Amino acid sequence: MQKAILAGASAILLAAIATFAAGGAKMKITSSAFQQGGNIPSKFTCDGANTSPALQISGILAEAKTLVLIVDDPDAPSGLFTHISPQTSTVAEGSTPKGVHGTNDFGKSGYGGPCPPSGMHRYYFKIFALDRELDLPAGAKRGQLDAAMKGHVVAQGELMGRYARKK
């Protein structure tokens, strides 16, 4: 039963993202810490320093009014989001970008690194450019963000990394 619920939640999330991105341009998000599809070093997880990896963002459209950074684990639905300035093209390792920070799945604001309960999990670092600024309070929940973003995504990009805890 739990697998069906998780699969359903993932399908809903994917459908929501497809709706947001309809007709959107492509941005690129990369990290010097890991390659697309590669393993996330333990330094950036709950097994290490739990510090955020450096991120580089390119292809930001001139009409972007704000950027939204989301880290998703579709293998255990959760997420962290940050609403940041469209002038932000890099996020330094261990830094917190200026902007509005939502509540993550640990019940806190800010980065909470990968910490899967078992097995290999995929972590998607997603960047969205929006055609308007969002009026969300600090600590907003993911559902509030999704509703505010709907119909306003003009570009997006993603970087996927993997992590499994060592026993």
Beta strands, then each sheet from edge to edge (+ up, - down):
strand 1: 25-26
strand 2: 28-30
strand 3: 55-58
strand 4: 66-72
strand 5: 80-84
strand 6: 90-91
strand 7: 99-101
strand 8: 121-130
strand 9: 153-163
sheet 1: 1+ 9+ 8- 4+ 5- 7+
sheet 2: 2+ 3- 6+
end
